[in-house]
Amino acid sequence: MSRHADASCPMDALLRLLMGPWTTYVLWVLRRQGPQRFGALKRSIPGISSRLLTARLRLLEGAGVVSRVHVPSIPPQVSYGLTRRGEELAPVLDALDALARQWDGEDRRDGEERSATSSATGHAARAIAA
């Protein structure tokens, strides 16, 4: 069997599109904030380089998921937003957002519990040692 799934499989094609570096995050920002100019979009995604953001936007535009709107002005204005096809990803992006927030809350609670347990254990150990 080949290393990759059948290239004609629709699920394989969709997952390859979404799983590229930063791709889902770019889509999530556009879903949450609406159409964005390049600079605003870049500021909304800390850590992404201009080069990689450009590559992701071109890929998503080529897939018909993101639209690029150019307004001829000085300076030129270009904004990016989700197309109808991109909006079809809304339930998936919203579910991922909810899951991420849930896990973050659980991790924070677990971290606080570990911190409290380790603090209490540390106090008990110091009391025993004294």
Secondary structure as UniProt FT lines:
FT   TURN            7..8
FT   HELIX           10..18
FT   TURN            21..22
FT   HELIX           23..33
FT   STRAND          36..37
FT   HELIX           38..44
FT   TURN            46..47
FT   HELIX           50..62
FT   TURN            63..64
FT   STRAND          66..71
FT   STRAND          77..82
FT   HELIX           84..87
FT   TURN            88..89
FT   HELIX           90..129
//
